[in-house]
Amino acid sequence: MVRSWDLRTRLRQFARTHLRWGYRRAHAVLVREGRAFNRKKIQRLWREEDLRVSAKRCKRRRLGASVTPAVRLRAQRTGQV
């Protein structure tokens, strides 16, 4: 049987090395390693350790009009690059 503090340290290690992993993926890895069986216990320990997956940031959109309009960038003759 795996001790609770053993699982807690392993979960903290997951959260530190894999920032985008949640308790579900951590549970899957622990099951593969043979260290955990109950998903609800992993979820409870994850919550008690106050581990969170940081929210993904959105890309910033450019503001204003385009400086070079696409009309100017059209080819004037055949074969022009």
PDB file of N, CA, C and O in Angstrom, chain B, residues numbered from 101:
ATOM      1  N   MET B 101       0.839  -1.193   0.000  1.00  0.00           N
ATOM      2  CA  MET B 101       0.000   0.000   0.000  1.00  0.00           C
ATOM      3  C   MET B 101       0.877   1.248   0.000  1.00  0.00           C
ATOM      4  O   MET B 101       1.884   1.313   0.706  1.00  0.00           O
ATOM      5  N   VAL B 102       0.488   2.225  -0.791  1.00  0.00           N
ATOM      6  CA  VAL B 102       1.266   3.458  -0.920  1.00  0.00           C
ATOM      7  C   VAL B 102       0.799   4.455   0.124  1.00  0.00           C
ATOM      8  O   VAL B 102      -0.402   4.634   0.330  1.00  0.00           O
ATOM      9  N   ARG B 103       1.747   5.102   0.781  1.00  0.00           N
ATOM     10  CA  ARG B 103       1.405   6.075   1.815  1.00  0.00           C
ATOM     11  C   ARG B 103       0.887   7.356   1.188  1.00  0.00           C
ATOM     12  O   ARG B 103       1.212   7.692   0.048  1.00  0.00           O
ATOM     13  N   SER B 104       0.079   8.057   1.955  1.00  0.00           N
ATOM     14  CA  SER B 104      -0.538   9.296   1.471  1.00  0.00           C
ATOM     15  C   SER B 104       0.515  10.365   1.198  1.00  0.00           C
ATOM     16  O   SER B 104       0.430  11.069   0.192  1.00  0.00           O
ATOM     17  N   TRP B 105       1.512  10.498   2.082  1.00  0.00           N
ATOM     18  CA  TRP B 105       2.535  11.535   1.886  1.00  0.00           C
ATOM     19  C   TRP B 105       3.406  11.210   0.678  1.00  0.00           C
ATOM     20  O   TRP B 105       3.951  12.112   0.043  1.00  0.00           O
ATOM     21  N   ASP B 106       3.540   9.922   0.361  1.00  0.00           N
ATOM     22  CA  ASP B 106       4.262   9.504  -0.840  1.00  0.00           C
ATOM     23  C   ASP B 106       3.548  10.009  -2.091  1.00  0.00           C
ATOM     24  O   ASP B 106       4.171  10.537  -3.012  1.00  0.00           O
ATOM     25  N   LEU B 107       2.219   9.833  -2.103  1.00  0.00           N
ATOM     26  CA  LEU B 107       1.425  10.301  -3.232  1.00  0.00           C
ATOM     27  C   LEU B 107       1.441  11.825  -3.328  1.00  0.00           C
ATOM     28  O   LEU B 107       1.495  12.387  -4.422  1.00  0.00           O
ATOM     29  N   ARG B 108       1.395  12.485  -2.173  1.00  0.00           N
ATOM     30  CA  ARG B 108       1.399  13.950  -2.167  1.00  0.00           C
ATOM     31  C   ARG B 108       2.682  14.507  -2.786  1.00  0.00           C
ATOM     32  O   ARG B 108       2.635  15.441  -3.587  1.00  0.00           O
ATOM     33  N   THR B 109       3.814  13.937  -2.417  1.00  0.00           N
ATOM     34  CA  THR B 109       5.074  14.421  -2.988  1.00  0.00           C
ATOM     35  C   THR B 109       5.135  14.143  -4.484  1.00  0.00           C
ATOM     36  O   THR B 109       5.640  14.964  -5.250  1.00  0.00           O
ATOM     37  N   ARG B 110       4.626  12.997  -4.898  1.00  0.00           N
ATOM     38  CA  ARG B 110       4.614  12.659  -6.328  1.00  0.00           C
ATOM     39  C   ARG B 110       3.694  13.604  -7.098  1.00  0.00           C
ATOM     40  O   ARG B 110       4.022  14.019  -8.210  1.00  0.00           O
ATOM     41  N   LEU B 111       2.540  13.946  -6.513  1.00  0.00           N
ATOM     42  CA  LEU B 111       1.620  14.873  -7.168  1.00  0.00           C
ATOM     43  C   LEU B 111       2.231  16.273  -7.276  1.00  0.00           C
ATOM     44  O   LEU B 111       2.085  16.940  -8.301  1.00  0.00           O
ATOM     45  N   ARG B 112       2.918  16.719  -6.212  1.00  0.00           N
ATOM     46  CA  ARG B 112       3.589  18.026  -6.275  1.00  0.00           C
ATOM     47  C   ARG B 112       4.663  18.025  -7.347  1.00  0.00           C
ATOM     48  O   ARG B 112       4.869  19.024  -8.036  1.00  0.00           O
ATOM     49  N   GLN B 113       5.342  16.901  -7.481  1.00  0.00           N
ATOM     50  CA  GLN B 113       6.371  16.767  -8.512  1.00  0.00           C
ATOM     51  C   GLN B 113       5.748  16.854  -9.907  1.00  0.00           C
ATOM     52  O   GLN B 113       6.297  17.509 -10.793  1.00  0.00           O
ATOM     53  N   PHE B 114       4.603  16.195 -10.102  1.00  0.00           N
ATOM     54  CA  PHE B 114       3.890  16.290 -11.378  1.00  0.00           C
ATOM     55  C   PHE B 114       3.528  17.737 -11.690  1.00  0.00           C
ATOM     56  O   PHE B 114       3.757  18.216 -12.801  1.00  0.00           O
ATOM     57  N   ALA B 115       2.964  18.428 -10.708  1.00  0.00           N
ATOM     58  CA  ALA B 115       2.508  19.800 -10.915  1.00  0.00           C
ATOM     59  C   ALA B 115       3.669  20.729 -11.231  1.00  0.00           C
ATOM     60  O   ALA B 115       3.504  21.695 -11.977  1.00  0.00           O
ATOM     61  N   ARG B 116       4.836  20.450 -10.674  1.00  0.00           N
ATOM     62  CA  ARG B 116       6.007  21.294 -10.905  1.00  0.00           C
ATOM     63  C   ARG B 116       6.620  21.044 -12.282  1.00  0.00           C
ATOM     64  O   ARG B 116       7.019  21.988 -12.964  1.00  0.00           O
ATOM     65  N   THR B 117       6.697  19.781 -12.690  1.00  0.00           N
ATOM     66  CA  THR B 117       7.370  19.464 -13.953  1.00  0.00           C
ATOM     67  C   THR B 117       6.446  19.563 -15.161  1.00  0.00           C
ATOM     68  O   THR B 117       6.888  19.942 -16.246  1.00  0.00           O
ATOM     69  N   HIS B 118       5.174  19.228 -14.989  1.00  0.00           N
ATOM     70  CA  HIS B 118       4.213  19.265 -16.096  1.00  0.00           C
ATOM     71  C   HIS B 118       3.112  20.257 -15.739  1.00  0.00           C
ATOM     72  O   HIS B 118       2.110  19.891 -15.124  1.00  0.00           O
ATOM     73  N   LEU B 119       3.303  21.503 -16.124  1.00  0.00           N
ATOM     74  CA  LEU B 119       2.402  22.573 -15.700  1.00  0.00           C
ATOM     75  C   LEU B 119       0.998  22.426 -16.251  1.00  0.00           C
ATOM     76  O   LEU B 119       0.046  22.904 -15.633  1.00  0.00           O
ATOM     77  N   ARG B 120       0.839  21.775 -17.406  1.00  0.00           N
ATOM     78  CA  ARG B 120      -0.468  21.653 -18.033  1.00  0.00           C
ATOM     79  C   ARG B 120      -1.174  20.346 -17.674  1.00  0.00           C
ATOM     80  O   ARG B 120      -2.233  20.051 -18.229  1.00  0.00           O
ATOM     81  N   TRP B 121      -0.610  19.562 -16.762  1.00  0.00           N
ATOM     82  CA  TRP B 121      -1.238  18.314 -16.344  1.00  0.00           C
ATOM     83  C   TRP B 121      -2.195  18.585 -15.202  1.00  0.00           C
ATOM     84  O   TRP B 121      -1.930  19.424 -14.342  1.00  0.00           O
ATOM     85  N   GLY B 122      -3.307  17.873 -15.199  1.00  0.00           N
ATOM     86  CA  GLY B 122      -4.240  17.929 -14.093  1.00  0.00           C
ATOM     87  C   GLY B 122      -4.196  16.626 -13.314  1.00  0.00           C
ATOM     88  O   GLY B 122      -3.321  15.787 -13.530  1.00  0.00           O
ATOM     89  N   TYR B 123      -5.142  16.468 -12.411  1.00  0.00           N
ATOM     90  CA  TYR B 123      -5.145  15.256 -11.585  1.00  0.00           C
ATOM     91  C   TYR B 123      -5.470  14.026 -12.412  1.00  0.00           C
ATOM     92  O   TYR B 123      -5.049  12.924 -12.060  1.00  0.00           O
ATOM     93  N   ARG B 124      -6.214  14.185 -13.509  1.00  0.00           N
ATOM     94  CA  ARG B 124      -6.587  13.022 -14.310  1.00  0.00           C
ATOM     95  C   ARG B 124      -5.364  12.383 -14.967  1.00  0.00           C
ATOM     96  O   ARG B 124      -5.198  11.164 -14.927  1.00  0.00           O
ATOM     97  N   ARG B 125      -4.521  13.197 -15.561  1.00  0.00           N
ATOM     98  CA  ARG B 125      -3.330  12.644 -16.208  1.00  0.00           C
ATOM     99  C   ARG B 125      -2.341  12.140 -15.165  1.00  0.00           C
ATOM    100  O   ARG B 125      -1.674  11.127 -15.375  1.00  0.00           O
ATOM    101  N   ALA B 126      -2.245  12.843 -14.046  1.00  0.00           N
ATOM    102  CA  ALA B 126      -1.369  12.383 -12.966  1.00  0.00           C
ATOM    103  C   ALA B 126      -1.848  11.024 -12.458  1.00  0.00           C
ATOM    104  O   ALA B 126      -1.036  10.143 -12.176  1.00  0.00           O
ATOM    105  N   HIS B 127      -3.151  10.855 -12.343  1.00  0.00           N
ATOM    106  CA  HIS B 127      -3.712   9.577 -11.907  1.00  0.00           C
ATOM    107  C   HIS B 127      -3.377   8.481 -12.897  1.00  0.00           C
ATOM    108  O   HIS B 127      -3.019   7.375 -12.492  1.00  0.00           O
ATOM    109  N   ALA B 128      -3.486   8.766 -14.206  1.00  0.00           N
ATOM    110  CA  ALA B 128      -3.188   7.758 -15.225  1.00  0.00           C
ATOM    111  C   ALA B 128      -1.736   7.302 -15.133  1.00  0.00           C
ATOM    112  O   ALA B 128      -1.449   6.113 -15.277  1.00  0.00           O
ATOM    113  N   VAL B 129      -0.831   8.225 -14.897  1.00  0.00           N
ATOM    114  CA  VAL B 129       0.586   7.870 -14.784  1.00  0.00           C
ATOM    115  C   VAL B 129       0.825   7.056 -13.519  1.00  0.00           C
ATOM    116  O   VAL B 129       1.585   6.088 -13.535  1.00  0.00           O
ATOM    117  N   LEU B 130       0.184   7.443 -12.431  1.00  0.00           N
ATOM    118  CA  LEU B 130       0.347   6.698 -11.176  1.00  0.00           C
ATOM    119  C   LEU B 130      -0.203   5.280 -11.295  1.00  0.00           C
ATOM    120  O   LEU B 130       0.350   4.350 -10.709  1.00  0.00           O
ATOM    121  N   VAL B 131      -1.279   5.109 -12.044  1.00  0.00           N
ATOM    122  CA  VAL B 131      -1.828   3.770 -12.256  1.00  0.00           C
ATOM    123  C   VAL B 131      -0.846   2.936 -13.068  1.00  0.00           C
ATOM    124  O   VAL B 131      -0.625   1.763 -12.770  1.00  0.00           O
ATOM    125  N   ARG B 132      -0.252   3.551 -14.107  1.00  0.00           N
ATOM    126  CA  ARG B 132       0.741   2.824 -14.917  1.00  0.00           C
ATOM    127  C   ARG B 132       1.947   2.416 -14.088  1.00  0.00           C
ATOM    128  O   ARG B 132       2.533   1.356 -14.305  1.00  0.00           O
ATOM    129  N   GLU B 133       2.316   3.275 -13.127  1.00  0.00           N
ATOM    130  CA  GLU B 133       3.452   2.961 -12.254  1.00  0.00           C
ATOM    131  C   GLU B 133       3.071   1.955 -11.174  1.00  0.00           C
ATOM    132  O   GLU B 133       3.944   1.406 -10.502  1.00  0.00           O
ATOM    133  N   GLY B 134       1.770   1.709 -11.002  1.00  0.00           N
ATOM    134  CA  GLY B 134       1.323   0.785  -9.972  1.00  0.00           C
ATOM    135  C   GLY B 134       1.261   1.399  -8.594  1.00  0.00           C
ATOM    136  O   GLY B 134       1.291   0.679  -7.596  1.00  0.00           O
ATOM    137  N   ARG B 135       1.173   2.725  -8.517  1.00  0.00           N
ATOM    138  CA  ARG B 135       1.182   3.401  -7.228  1.00  0.00           C
ATOM    139  C   ARG B 135      -0.199   3.845  -6.771  1.00  0.00           C
ATOM    140  O   ARG B 135      -0.366   4.170  -5.596  1.00  0.00           O
ATOM    141  N   ALA B 136      -1.201   3.871  -7.657  1.00  0.00           N
ATOM    142  CA  ALA B 136      -2.530   4.358  -7.272  1.00  0.00           C
ATOM    143  C   ALA B 136      -3.596   3.586  -8.029  1.00  0.00           C
ATOM    144  O   ALA B 136      -3.359   3.084  -9.128  1.00  0.00           O
ATOM    145  N   PHE B 137      -4.776   3.499  -7.422  1.00  0.00           N
ATOM    146  CA  PHE B 137      -5.893   2.818  -8.060  1.00  0.00           C
ATOM    147  C   PHE B 137      -7.145   3.676  -8.046  1.00  0.00           C
ATOM    148  O   PHE B 137      -7.943   3.621  -8.982  1.00  0.00           O
ATOM    149  N   ASN B 138      -7.328   4.461  -7.004  1.00  0.00           N
ATOM    150  CA  ASN B 138      -8.561   5.201  -6.822  1.00  0.00           C
ATOM    151  C   ASN B 138      -8.413   6.630  -7.331  1.00  0.00           C
ATOM    152  O   ASN B 138      -7.598   7.395  -6.815  1.00  0.00           O
ATOM    153  N   ARG B 139      -9.204   6.991  -8.349  1.00  0.00           N
ATOM    154  CA  ARG B 139      -9.146   8.327  -8.930  1.00  0.00           C
ATOM    155  C   ARG B 139      -9.606   9.384  -7.937  1.00  0.00           C
ATOM    156  O   ARG B 139      -9.044  10.478  -7.881  1.00  0.00           O
ATOM    157  N   LYS B 140     -10.635   9.056  -7.147  1.00  0.00           N
ATOM    158  CA  LYS B 140     -11.192  10.037  -6.208  1.00  0.00           C
ATOM    159  C   LYS B 140     -10.192  10.417  -5.125  1.00  0.00           C
ATOM    160  O   LYS B 140     -10.178  11.556  -4.659  1.00  0.00           O
ATOM    161  N   LYS B 141      -9.360   9.467  -4.728  1.00  0.00           N
ATOM    162  CA  LYS B 141      -8.347   9.772  -3.718  1.00  0.00           C
ATOM    163  C   LYS B 141      -7.302  10.726  -4.293  1.00  0.00           C
ATOM    164  O   LYS B 141      -6.870  11.663  -3.622  1.00  0.00           O
ATOM    165  N   ILE B 142      -6.901  10.480  -5.539  1.00  0.00           N
ATOM    166  CA  ILE B 142      -5.928  11.372  -6.194  1.00  0.00           C
ATOM    167  C   ILE B 142      -6.523  12.766  -6.349  1.00  0.00           C
ATOM    168  O   ILE B 142      -5.833  13.764  -6.143  1.00  0.00           O
ATOM    169  N   GLN B 143      -7.793  12.836  -6.710  1.00  0.00           N
ATOM    170  CA  GLN B 143      -8.462  14.124  -6.860  1.00  0.00           C
ATOM    171  C   GLN B 143      -8.523  14.869  -5.523  1.00  0.00           C
ATOM    172  O   GLN B 143      -8.292  16.077  -5.474  1.00  0.00           O
ATOM    173  N   ARG B 144      -8.831  14.154  -4.448  1.00  0.00           N
ATOM    174  CA  ARG B 144      -8.891  14.764  -3.120  1.00  0.00           C
ATOM    175  C   ARG B 144      -7.521  15.274  -2.681  1.00  0.00           C
ATOM    176  O   ARG B 144      -7.416  16.381  -2.154  1.00  0.00           O
ATOM    177  N   LEU B 145      -6.474  14.481  -2.891  1.00  0.00           N
ATOM    178  CA  LEU B 145      -5.121  14.899  -2.512  1.00  0.00           C
ATOM    179  C   LEU B 145      -4.671  16.096  -3.352  1.00  0.00           C
ATOM    180  O   LEU B 145      -4.017  17.004  -2.839  1.00  0.00           O
ATOM    181  N   TRP B 146      -5.020  16.097  -4.637  1.00  0.00           N
ATOM    182  CA  TRP B 146      -4.672  17.200  -5.540  1.00  0.00           C
ATOM    183  C   TRP B 146      -5.300  18.497  -5.028  1.00  0.00           C
ATOM    184  O   TRP B 146      -4.657  19.546  -5.009  1.00  0.00           O
ATOM    185  N   ARG B 147      -6.564  18.408  -4.615  1.00  0.00           N
ATOM    186  CA  ARG B 147      -7.278  19.582  -4.112  1.00  0.00           C
ATOM    187  C   ARG B 147      -6.705  20.031  -2.767  1.00  0.00           C
ATOM    188  O   ARG B 147      -6.546  21.229  -2.531  1.00  0.00           O
ATOM    189  N   GLU B 148      -6.392  19.068  -1.878  1.00  0.00           N
ATOM    190  CA  GLU B 148      -5.839  19.416  -0.567  1.00  0.00           C
ATOM    191  C   GLU B 148      -4.463  20.053  -0.672  1.00  0.00           C
ATOM    192  O   GLU B 148      -4.112  20.907   0.142  1.00  0.00           O
ATOM    193  N   GLU B 149      -3.690  19.652  -1.655  1.00  0.00           N
ATOM    194  CA  GLU B 149      -2.362  20.243  -1.861  1.00  0.00           C
ATOM    195  C   GLU B 149      -2.457  21.596  -2.568  1.00  0.00           C
ATOM    196  O   GLU B 149      -1.446  22.266  -2.779  1.00  0.00           O
ATOM    197  N   ASP B 150      -3.670  21.990  -2.930  1.00  0.00           N
ATOM    198  CA  ASP B 150      -3.949  23.265  -3.604  1.00  0.00           C
ATOM    199  C   ASP B 150      -3.181  23.383  -4.919  1.00  0.00           C
ATOM    200  O   ASP B 150      -2.625  24.432  -5.244  1.00  0.00           O
ATOM    201  N   LEU B 151      -3.167  22.283  -5.663  1.00  0.00           N
ATOM    202  CA  LEU B 151      -2.508  22.274  -6.963  1.00  0.00           C
ATOM    203  C   LEU B 151      -3.522  22.658  -8.036  1.00  0.00           C
ATOM    204  O   LEU B 151      -4.669  22.213  -8.006  1.00  0.00           O
ATOM    205  N   ARG B 152      -3.095  23.478  -8.972  1.00  0.00           N
ATOM    206  CA  ARG B 152      -3.994  23.942 -10.019  1.00  0.00           C
ATOM    207  C   ARG B 152      -3.263  23.967 -11.346  1.00  0.00           C
ATOM    208  O   ARG B 152      -2.046  24.142 -11.404  1.00  0.00           O
ATOM    209  N   VAL B 153      -4.034  23.788 -12.413  1.00  0.00           N
ATOM    210  CA  VAL B 153      -3.493  23.963 -13.755  1.00  0.00           C
ATOM    211  C   VAL B 153      -3.740  25.411 -14.118  1.00  0.00           C
ATOM    212  O   VAL B 153      -4.881  25.873 -14.091  1.00  0.00           O
ATOM    213  N   SER B 154      -2.679  26.135 -14.460  1.00  0.00           N
ATOM    214  CA  SER B 154      -2.842  27.545 -14.775  1.00  0.00           C
ATOM    215  C   SER B 154      -3.656  27.718 -16.052  1.00  0.00           C
ATOM    216  O   SER B 154      -3.566  26.910 -16.977  1.00  0.00           O
ATOM    217  N   ALA B 155      -4.437  28.765 -16.085  1.00  0.00           N
ATOM    218  CA  ALA B 155      -5.292  29.032 -17.242  1.00  0.00           C
ATOM    219  C   ALA B 155      -4.429  29.379 -18.448  1.00  0.00           C
ATOM    220  O   ALA B 155      -3.430  30.089 -18.329  1.00  0.00           O
ATOM    221  N   LYS B 156      -4.820  28.876 -19.592  1.00  0.00           N
ATOM    222  CA  LYS B 156      -4.068  29.128 -20.809  1.00  0.00           C
ATOM    223  C   LYS B 156      -4.324  30.555 -21.270  1.00  0.00           C
ATOM    224  O   LYS B 156      -5.474  30.988 -21.342  1.00  0.00           O
ATOM    225  N   ARG B 157      -3.280  31.275 -21.576  1.00  0.00           N
ATOM    226  CA  ARG B 157      -3.431  32.663 -22.000  1.00  0.00           C
ATOM    227  C   ARG B 157      -3.783  32.740 -23.478  1.00  0.00           C
ATOM    228  O   ARG B 157      -3.296  31.958 -24.296  1.00  0.00           O
ATOM    229  N   CYS B 158      -4.629  33.690 -23.795  1.00  0.00           N
ATOM    230  CA  CYS B 158      -5.022  33.897 -25.184  1.00  0.00           C
ATOM    231  C   CYS B 158      -3.989  34.772 -25.880  1.00  0.00           C
ATOM    232  O   CYS B 158      -3.299  35.572 -25.247  1.00  0.00           O
ATOM    233  N   LYS B 159      -3.896  34.603 -27.203  1.00  0.00           N
ATOM    234  CA  LYS B 159      -3.005  35.457 -27.967  1.00  0.00           C
ATOM    235  C   LYS B 159      -3.572  36.866 -28.027  1.00  0.00           C
ATOM    236  O   LYS B 159      -4.788  37.046 -28.091  1.00  0.00           O
ATOM    237  N   ARG B 160      -2.706  37.858 -28.008  1.00  0.00           N
ATOM    238  CA  ARG B 160      -3.169  39.237 -28.110  1.00  0.00           C
ATOM    239  C   ARG B 160      -3.478  39.552 -29.562  1.00  0.00           C
ATOM    240  O   ARG B 160      -2.727  39.183 -30.464  1.00  0.00           O
ATOM    241  N   ARG B 161      -4.586  40.233 -29.776  1.00  0.00           N
ATOM    242  CA  ARG B 161      -4.967  40.630 -31.126  1.00  0.00           C
ATOM    243  C   ARG B 161      -4.375  41.986 -31.435  1.00  0.00           C
ATOM    244  O   ARG B 161      -4.217  42.830 -30.552  1.00  0.00           O
ATOM    245  N   ARG B 162      -4.052  42.184 -32.693  1.00  0.00           N
ATOM    246  CA  ARG B 162      -3.526  43.488 -33.105  1.00  0.00           C
ATOM    247  C   ARG B 162      -4.664  44.481 -33.211  1.00  0.00           C
ATOM    248  O   ARG B 162      -5.773  44.136 -33.617  1.00  0.00           O
ATOM    249  N   LEU B 163      -4.383  45.696 -32.847  1.00  0.00           N
ATOM    250  CA  LEU B 163      -5.392  46.743 -32.893  1.00  0.00           C
ATOM    251  C   LEU B 163      -5.107  47.686 -34.055  1.00  0.00           C
ATOM    252  O   LEU B 163      -3.955  47.856 -34.453  1.00  0.00           O
ATOM    253  N   GLY B 164      -6.140  48.290 -34.589  1.00  0.00           N
ATOM    254  CA  GLY B 164      -5.977  49.285 -35.645  1.00  0.00           C
ATOM    255  C   GLY B 164      -5.980  48.671 -37.030  1.00  0.00           C
ATOM    256  O   GLY B 164      -6.120  47.460 -37.197  1.00  0.00           O
ATOM    257  N   ALA B 165      -5.824  49.533 -38.014  1.00  0.00           N
ATOM    258  CA  ALA B 165      -5.856  49.112 -39.407  1.00  0.00           C
ATOM    259  C   ALA B 165      -4.481  48.609 -39.846  1.00  0.00           C
ATOM    260  O   ALA B 165      -3.469  48.874 -39.198  1.00  0.00           O
ATOM    261  N   SER B 166      -4.468  47.892 -40.939  1.00  0.00           N
ATOM    262  CA  SER B 166      -3.218  47.374 -41.487  1.00  0.00           C
ATOM    263  C   SER B 166      -2.405  48.520 -42.076  1.00  0.00           C
ATOM    264  O   SER B 166      -2.959  49.414 -42.716  1.00  0.00           O
ATOM    265  N   VAL B 167      -1.103  48.495 -41.862  1.00  0.00           N
ATOM    266  CA  VAL B 167      -0.233  49.560 -42.353  1.00  0.00           C
ATOM    267  C   VAL B 167      -0.036  49.421 -43.866  1.00  0.00           C
ATOM    268  O   VAL B 167      -0.015  50.426 -44.576  1.00  0.00           O
ATOM    269  N   THR B 168       0.108  48.200 -44.362  1.00  0.00           N
ATOM    270  CA  THR B 168       0.274  47.983 -45.795  1.00  0.00           C
ATOM    271  C   THR B 168      -0.946  47.243 -46.328  1.00  0.00           C
ATOM    272  O   THR B 168      -1.104  46.051 -46.064  1.00  0.00           O
ATOM    273  N   PRO B 169      -1.797  47.916 -47.060  1.00  0.00           N
ATOM    274  CA  PRO B 169      -2.984  47.241 -47.577  1.00  0.00           C
ATOM    275  C   PRO B 169      -2.615  46.177 -48.603  1.00  0.00           C
ATOM    276  O   PRO B 169      -1.593  46.290 -49.279  1.00  0.00           O
ATOM    277  N   ALA B 170      -3.434  45.158 -48.718  1.00  0.00           N
ATOM    278  CA  ALA B 170      -3.165  44.032 -49.602  1.00  0.00           C
ATOM    279  C   ALA B 170      -3.212  44.439 -51.077  1.00  0.00           C
ATOM    280  O   ALA B 170      -2.622  43.759 -51.917  1.00  0.00           O
ATOM    281  N   VAL B 171      -3.895  45.525 -51.403  1.00  0.00           N
ATOM    282  CA  VAL B 171      -3.994  45.966 -52.799  1.00  0.00           C
ATOM    283  C   VAL B 171      -2.606  46.316 -53.324  1.00  0.00           C
ATOM    284  O   VAL B 171      -2.288  46.005 -54.472  1.00  0.00           O
ATOM    285  N   ARG B 172      -1.780  46.954 -52.509  1.00  0.00           N
ATOM    286  CA  ARG B 172      -0.441  47.345 -52.926  1.00  0.00           C
ATOM    287  C   ARG B 172       0.478  46.155 -53.149  1.00  0.00           C
ATOM    288  O   ARG B 172       1.474  46.270 -53.863  1.00  0.00           O
ATOM    289  N   LEU B 173       0.157  45.010 -52.548  1.00  0.00           N
ATOM    290  CA  LEU B 173       1.052  43.865 -52.598  1.00  0.00           C
ATOM    291  C   LEU B 173       0.766  42.938 -53.771  1.00  0.00           C
ATOM    292  O   LEU B 173       1.403  41.890 -53.877  1.00  0.00           O
ATOM    293  N   ARG B 174      -0.173  43.284 -54.661  1.00  0.00           N
ATOM    294  CA  ARG B 174      -0.479  42.437 -55.803  1.00  0.00           C
ATOM    295  C   ARG B 174       0.601  42.565 -56.872  1.00  0.00           C
ATOM    296  O   ARG B 174       1.253  43.601 -56.999  1.00  0.00           O
ATOM    297  N   ALA B 175       0.773  41.494 -57.631  1.00  0.00           N
ATOM    298  CA  ALA B 175       1.776  41.501 -58.706  1.00  0.00           C
ATOM    299  C   ALA B 175       1.323  42.429 -59.831  1.00  0.00           C
ATOM    300  O   ALA B 175       0.140  42.470 -60.169  1.00  0.00           O
ATOM    301  N   GLN B 176       2.273  43.179 -60.412  1.00  0.00           N
ATOM    302  CA  GLN B 176       1.980  44.115 -61.489  1.00  0.00           C
ATOM    303  C   GLN B 176       2.048  43.461 -62.863  1.00  0.00           C
ATOM    304  O   GLN B 176       1.362  43.894 -63.789  1.00  0.00           O
ATOM    305  N   ARG B 177       2.868  42.424 -63.003  1.00  0.00           N
ATOM    306  CA  ARG B 177       3.027  41.730 -64.291  1.00  0.00           C
ATOM    307  C   ARG B 177       3.245  40.251 -64.016  1.00  0.00           C
ATOM    308  O   ARG B 177       3.430  39.855 -62.865  1.00  0.00           O
ATOM    309  N   THR B 178       3.226  39.442 -65.044  1.00  0.00           N
ATOM    310  CA  THR B 178       3.422  37.993 -64.884  1.00  0.00           C
ATOM    311  C   THR B 178       4.869  37.714 -64.511  1.00  0.00           C
ATOM    312  O   THR B 178       5.790  38.350 -65.024  1.00  0.00           O
ATOM    313  N   GLY B 179       5.056  36.757 -63.614  1.00  0.00           N
ATOM    314  CA  GLY B 179       6.398  36.357 -63.200  1.00  0.00           C
ATOM    315  C   GLY B 179       6.999  37.243 -62.142  1.00  0.00           C
ATOM    316  O   GLY B 179       8.122  36.989 -61.708  1.00  0.00           O
ATOM    317  N   GLN B 180       6.296  38.281 -61.703  1.00  0.00           N
ATOM    318  CA  GLN B 180       6.834  39.167 -60.668  1.00  0.00           C
ATOM    319  C   GLN B 180       6.703  38.482 -59.308  1.00  0.00           C
ATOM    320  O   GLN B 180       5.659  37.924 -58.971  1.00  0.00           O
ATOM    321  N   VAL B 181       7.774  38.541 -58.551  1.00  0.00           N
ATOM    322  CA  VAL B 181       7.752  37.917 -57.234  1.00  0.00           C
ATOM    323  C   VAL B 181       7.816  39.007 -56.196  1.00  0.00           C
ATOM    324  O   VAL B 181       7.811  38.720 -54.999  1.00  0.00           O
TER     325      VAL B 181
END
